[in-house]
Amino acid sequence: MPYFDDRPYFERRAEEELDLAQRAAHPAAVKAHYDLLSHYLDQLYPRVEGDQAGPQHAPA
């Protein structure tokens, strides 16, 4: 987890990379910006071991 003071930096960089990805014309540039965006989001919201993407269902 990033230090508390790092959050604004990672949030700003994630927003910038999203904007750059949406404006990029070349597919490789789009991918590079989304890869960087993913890195910044991982810093903001680290995955917990065993955590899976998708909806969580209550036991029946």
Secondary structure, DSSP 8 states (H G I E B T S, - for coil): ---GGGHHHHHHHHHHHHHHHHH--SHHHHHHHHHHHHHHHHHHS---TT--SS------
